[in-house]
Amino acid sequence: MLSRDRRLRFRVPVEMYLDQYICERRYRGLTTGISETGLSLRTAFPAGSIHRIPGRRAMPNSVSLEFELPGTGESIWARGEICREERDAFAISRGIRFTAMAVAHARLLHDFCIETRRSRLGSIIAQMA
């Protein structure tokens, strides 16, 4: 059976708030996982937003993101493409693939993901021993 998961890297489970900019409007969101290539994001429907107005044009496929990785103290700016979107009565869940990011920010994200994976693997191995 083939997997439908097209991620290039395993996501690191991390919850952090971030700002998502769509059509020059800021929307606050909460990540549930991040990798070197993208993230999973949950955003509440803002009151009176374009999402609830019938007949309005669809949201663009591209977003700008600003977030701070836990423990780094540095703000990361990235551009992303919405690859997956699911909606319920109160929120939108999106899978976003990074399309542009400063080299220094990409390196910081890479190091964060590697260290978090190592740490989690170490704790799993310690529990098995």
Order of alpha helices (4+ residues) and beta strands (2+ residues): beta-beta-beta-beta-beta-beta-alpha
